[in-house]
Amino acid sequence: QTLPSEMMMNGEPSMVLEPVEPVDQYPKMAEFERHFAEELAEKEALEQKTLEEKKVAAERDLDVFYDELTDKKAQKQAQNREHEELLRTQFSAETFENPFERVLQLIGQTGSSVPSEMQIMHSLLVRLKQQPPKPARPEEDV
């Protein structure tokens, strides 16, 4: 709080407020505020510590997750390479006179376990093999 006092400023009276020492009218209130501020500081420190611990745990979990993901990816790539190499050797050993036979071999055999899309594709390829389409326009010798 400040009290007004009259002072002369450039020959004119003016009101200037002077600081006054605060009077501790409510000591219990001051004690409560001090205690409350201490509790808040303790809570904030605890929250910061908990937050740091959670960040460290999250980073550790992310590292573990990405390590596992990388391992799984490498295993899957190796497995795919082995499978592709097996298919490559299997199909390079087989020679087909007709390219349709190779396509039919790649599609697999039709049966009740094969989905209907595969059966349709198989029947279309068989039909194309047996009855090749006629060219849209005759080729002219130039």
Buried (B, 14 or more C-beta within 10 A) or exposed (E): EEEEEEEEEEEEEEEEEEEEEEEEEEEEEEEEEEEEEEEEEEEEEEEEEEEEEEEEEEEEEEEEEEEEEEEEEEEEEEEEEEEEEEEEEEEEEEEEEEEBBBBBEEBEEBEEEBEEEBBEBBEEBEEEBEEEEEEEEEEEEE
